[in-house]
């Protein structure tokens, strides 16, 4: 009888060990599959967020290209209209065009950098990198700039003014970045999503109008302090 009792105790202990083992095995499997599901969900969120950011970048690029074409058409008109770029008729025409465009200022520059604008202020772009590029006959979108009329966080879309295949000046249109921010819609993902649009040189030109977007983050090539997470995307435009 004693042997039978001991055998029963061993069987009971074995049953307990099996139950405990099964409990921890099930717990492990539940945790594993939960973590795997979370990982796959996060990867899907990253993929979708990146896709949305890329689509927004395409929209912004198309907007910039459309307005660049408008400026090129205006530059051709200016080239044929008057020998003097600063002729009052050119500025009158620009002010008329300004009323129907998305720019908030248009400027005409001579090759030496002296510049007149539709807001009545004069500028000197001679030392600006974007200006030197346009003088080579290449349209460009500038890095964000500050202006003396207190317009901050603005960019210029600039095109050369040609005459007989020679660059005789530069025509530029200014955006306030908030106009382009409206195109950067990452308000999906329960309002947590936000992003940045960079030029091909790494300069950030637009960030989402979102409380967590860092307005001081302006160069993806040198700044590493941005905490990249599932809700942030960075897309580039070919400018």
Secondary structure by P-SEA (a helix, b strand, c coil): caaaaaaaaaaaaaaaaaaaaaaaaaaaaaaaaaaaaaaaaaaaaaaaaaaaaaaaaaaaaaaaaaaaaaaaaaaaaaaacccccccaaaaaaaaaaaaaccccccccccccccccccccbbbbccccaaaaaaaacbbbbbccccccccccccccccccccccccccbbbbbbbcaaaaaaacccccccccccbbbbcccccccccccccccccccccccccccccccccbbbbbccc
